[in-house]
């Protein structure tokens, strides 16, 4: 059996790849592993379980709850809430396990299971590996240790979760949002009710789109992966800006008053300056990834802020932040982590903090985002190649070196293998889009010939 856990939990087509049996078994295995790791500290364990609105989340939630309770874990079922809300509640309620059922920005047929440890933190790779090992041992015949009688877990609907999370969001804002008009695209997802409520309580005039989840329409032509509707709605409503989330609301992208996209790098730049000015940017450092736009790096250098870059994936950003004590990090895709207030990317919190900066400065979002110039970035995926040789091919290394000489200090080249597919990603940045496109195409051809 291949590794079940990817970069962000276990995902697949619900009821095909991700079945009720798998969800139940993984939940029992997670309970056993975390208990063995000492997480429960001798007391009766508790889990917080939430989901996004996907139809498949209903039966998968039932399977997860059944698995946890059968392993002796008391379950607090919080219903439809964003991933960061489940992480927050896991921490604030002192729960031993958090479980979120969501496939994030993926299309509706997919779903996923994401586990959090005590405190609301994502599991380290070694704990995920142990969960897989215990699950696989059971799947091949090893019996579970099963409690009986009063030892089985109890299941409770925790209806206070919505209010506690919204109150938390409002409580960490540095100032109110009175006078701002904001369009929110909720992707028919997990933040469809939380995000509008939080923005309205903070004083903003709110217009919502994509806020009518029916279990089937999540991410369907809307949200952070499809900004066209939001761009149009911001202009039509004369709003100050717009905010877009993905299905589980751990991402935030924005649109300025003219309908221009503001990506995760630009949002990070705005928040980095805000936190620096407030004395909250520990180490005068922000954490990004190797995919961070070169324009972001140049802007941070100009502002005297250090940029630490990690591998792609918000978990690697978070690991760096926790290891070094940094307060802010994120990805171009809109995963932004403000570690003083969240243990994972939080799209609603990010949007609120961005809005608070606009309100506090009296400047437009376009003006604030203008701190960085986003250099043209071309990404080409080259499928059906031997991605394991991307770092050892002499032919490829020579082609990359030639491209780097051509770009000089005004651009860069990045080749990386996909973590989930048999393909290599070729990324080229340059001051001129045509040049970036030409070099990316040339390198993609070399990848095909050298690794095909």
N, C-alpha and C positions, 0 to 999 in steps of 0.2 A: 504494500500500500504506500503510495506517495505521501509526502507531507501534506496534511490537511490544512494546517495554518499557513496563510499567506502573510502579506505585510500588514494586513488589518483584519485579523480574525479568519474565520472559515466562511467562504462564500461559494455559491453555486446556484444553479437553477433550482428553485424550491420544488420539492416533491420529485425531483429527478436526481440531482447531485446532492442537494441538502434535504434529506428526508426526516420525517418525524423520528424514526429509529436512530438516525445519526445524532439528531439534536438531543434526544433523551440520553443516549449513551455518553456523549461528550459532557453533558451536564453532570451525570453521575461521576464520571472520571475527574472532572474539575473539582467536585466536592472532595473526592478522596485525595487528590494530589495536594490541594490547598490545605486540607486538614493535616496531612502528613508533613507538609512544609512548616507546620507550627502556626499557621495563620489564625487558627481558631482559638489558640491559647487556652484550651481547656473549657471553654464555654460553649453553649449551644449555638451553632453557627446560623447566620442569617444571610440571605441574598436579596438584592434588589433586582427586579426583572422588568425591563421596559422594551418597547418596540416602536417601529415606525408604522404608518398606516397600511402597509401592503396587506392584501388579503391573506397571503400565505403566512403572515406573522401571527394570525389567529391560531392556526393549528401548531405552528412551531413554538409559540409561547406556551401552549398547553403541554407540549412535549418537554420543554425545558423545565417548567414548573413541576411536572410530574417527576422528572429525573432528580431534581434537587430535593424535593420533599421525600422521595423514596430513599435518598441517601441520608436523611435526618437533618436536612437544612430547612429552617423556617424561611418562607418566601414572602417578601413584600412586593406585590404586583402593582406597578405604578402606571401601567397602560401606555398610551401613546405619548411619548416625550422624546426630545432630542437626545442623541448620544451623550453630549456633555451634561445634560440634566441627570441621566442615570449615573454618570461618573460622580457628579457632585453629590447626589443623594447617597450613593454608596459610601462616600467619605463622611458626610455630615451625620448620617444615621449610624455610623459605626458598624456597617455591614461588612461581612467577610468576603463576599463575592458580589460583583455586579455583572449583569448579563444584558446586553443590548442586541435585539434582533433587527438587523437592517443590512441592506446592501448599498447604503450611502447614495451615491449618484447613479448607480446602475439602474437599468430598466426594470420595470415592475416584475417580470417573471423571476428575477434573481432575488435571493435573500442571503442573510449572513448571520453569524453568531460571533459576538465580540465579548470577551470576558475581561472584567476588571478585578484587581486584587483589592485587599483592604486599603482604604484611603482613596479609592477611585482611580488607581493607577493601572495602566496597561500591563499585561503580564510580560515578563522577560522571556526571551526565546527558550531558555532551559525549562521554564515551567510549562510553556506550550508543548515542548517536546515530551515532557513527562506525562501531560494529559493525554497526548496521542498514544504514548506507550501503554498506559493503563487501559485506555479505550480499546486498543488493538489486542491486548492480552485478553480482555473480556470477550471481544468479538471472536476470538479463536478458541474460547472454551474456559478461561479462568472465571470462576464465579465472583460476583460482588459480595461484599459483606453487607448484609441488609438488616437495618434496625426493624423492630416490630413494636407493637403496642404504642406506648407513649413516646417511643424513640423516633417515630416517623415525624417528618417536618409538617408544620402547619402553614396554610396559605391564607394571606390577608390582602385585601385590596387597600393599598395605601393612597387614598384620594388626596391627601395633603401635599403630594409631591409637586403638583403644578404650582401651587401657591408658594411653597418654600423656594422653588427654583426662581420664580419671577421676583420674589422679594430679594433673593440673593443678587440677581442681576441689577436691580435698581439700587441696591445698597452699595455696590462698588463703583457706581458712576461718580466722577469728580464734579459734575455739574448737570443741571437739567437741560432739556432739549426744547424749551419753550420757543415758539417762533419758527421752528423748522417744519417743513412739509416733506414727508418721506414716503416713497412707494416701496413696499415690501413684496418680493416674490418668494413665496414659501414653498414652491416646487410641489404643491399638494402633498407636503411631507410632514415630518414630525414636529416642526415648529409652527404649523399653520395657526395655532391659537396662542402659543407662548410668546412668539416674537411680536405680533401686533399688540398684545396686552402689555408687554414690557415697554415698547416704544411709546404707547399711549400714556401709560402711567408716568413715564419720564417727561411728558409734556409735549411730545411731537404730535403734529397732525398726520394721521396715518391713512394711506390708501393701500389696499391689499390686492394682489393678484395671485393666482395659484394657491389659494387658501381654502379650497373646498375638496379635501381628500375624500375619495370614495373607495379606496383600497386598490383601485386599478389605474389611477391616473398619475401616480407619483413620478416625478421627473419627466413627464410626457410633454416635451416641447417647451418646458419652462424651467425655472431655477437657474442655478449657477452654471450649468452646462449649456443653457440655451437663453442667452441674454436679450434676444430680439424683442420679446414682448415687454420686458422691463424697460428697455431703452425707449420704446414707443410710449409706454405709460408715463414715464418720467416727463417727457416732453409734452405730452397731451395734457397732463395735470398741472403743468407749471411747477413741478416739485423741485426742491433744492437738490435732491439726489435720490438714488434708489439703492436698495440692498437686495441681493439674491443669495438664497441658501440652497443647499442640496437636500436630498431626501431625509437625511438624519441630522441636518443642521449643524455639522461640525465645520462647515466651510462658510466663507463669506466673500463674495465679490461685490463690487459697487459700480454704479453708473452715475456720472456727473449730470448737472442740469441740462447739458447739451446732448446727452445720450451717449457719451463716450465711456468705454469700459475703463474701470479702475481695477487692476488685477491685484493679486496677493502681495506682490513685491511693492507696489505703490502704497497699499494699505499699511504694510510693515514700515515703510519709510515714514509715513505720516505719524503712526503710533510711536515709532522710535524717537522722533523729535519731541512729541508730546510727553513721553515718559522721561526723556532726558531733561526737558525743561522743568518737570515736576520732581526731579531728583530720584526717579524710580527705576532708571535704566542701569541696573547693577553691572558693574564692570565696564560701563559705557560701551556695552556690546550687544549686538543683536545676532541671532542665529538663523541662518538660511540653509539652503541646500546647494549642491553643485549646479542645479538648474536655475538658481536665482539669476535674474537678468544682470548683465554686466553694467547696465545703467544704474541699477540699485547699488551695486558695489561701489561704483564711482561716486554716487551721491553720498553714501555713508562715509567714504574717505574724505570727501569735501567738508562734511559736517563734523569730522573728527570722531566718528563712531566706528568701532571695530566690527567687522563682519566675520563670523565663524561659519564655515560651510561644512555640511555633513552630506552623507549619502541621501538619495531621494527617499522621502517617506517621513511623515510627521513623527513616527516613533523614534527615528534617529535624531531629529531635531530635539525632541523631548529628552532623550537620553543625554545629549550634550548639555542642555539647559540644566538638568538636574545634577549632572556631574560637576559642573562648574559654577552653579548658583546663578545662572543668568535668568533674567525676568521676561524676555520677549524673544520669540522665534516664530518661524512659519515658512510656508511654501508659496510659490507663485500661484498655485491652484486655489488658494484662499484658506488653507488650514493655518490659522494664527493661534498661537498659544501664549496667553498672558498668565504666567505660572503663579503669580500671587493670588489669582482669582479662579483658576481652572487647572485641572490636571490633564486636559486634552484640548484639542482645537474646539473652539466654541464660536459658532457663526453669529449667534445672537449677541453675545457679549462683544465680539469684535465690531459688529455693526453699531452697537450702542456707543462704544468707545470712539469710533470714528465720528459718529454724529456729535458726541460731546466735544470733540476737538473743533469741529465746524462751529458749533454754538459758542464755544469759549473764545475763539479767535475772531469770529465775525467774518472769516474768509470763506470763499466758496471751496467746495471739494476739489474742483479743478485747480485752483490756486495752490491748495495744500499739496496735492499730488504732483504738482509741477516741480517739487523739490528734486525729482529724478526724471531723466529722459529715458524712456524705455527703448532700448536699441532693438532694431529688427531681429527677430529670432525665428529661424526656420527649423522645423523638426520633421525628419523623414524616418519612418519605420521601415526597416528592411526585413521582411519575413523569410522563413524557411532557410535559415543559415545556421551554421554551427557557432552559436553565440559563445561557447566556451573558449573559442580561440581569438576573441576580440582583442585581448591584451597581449597575445603572443605572436600574432601574424606580422612578419617583417614587412610584407607588402603594404599592409594597412598602416603600420607605423610610419613608413616612408611617405605615404599619401597624406597622413595627418600632419606630419612635419612640414611638408610643402605648403599645405593650406594655412598653417599657422604663420609661416614666413610671409605669405601673401597678405594675411590680415594684419600682421604687426600688432601694435598695442591697441588697435581700434576694434578688435573682435576676438573671438575665441572659438574653439572646436571642442565638442564633448561627444565621445562615443561611449555608450553603455549598453549592456545586455539587459533585456527585460527580465524582471523577476518572475513573470508568470507565463510568458509566451516564447516560442522559438524565434525570436527576432532581436535585432540590434537597432537601437535608436541613435540616429545621427542628428546632432544639434549644432547649428552654426549661428553665431551672432556676428553682426557687422554693422558699421555705420550706415551702409546702403543695403536695402532689401534685395536688390537684384544681385549684388555680390554674394550675399548670404545664401540666396536660393541657388546660384550657380555652383558655389563650392559644396553645398549640401548634396546637390544632385550628383556631382562628380564623386564625392566620397561614398555615396550610396552605391554607385556602380562598382567602386572598388570593393566595398563590403560584399557585394553579391559575387564578384569574381574570386575574391580571396577566401571567403568563408562558405560559399555555396556548395 
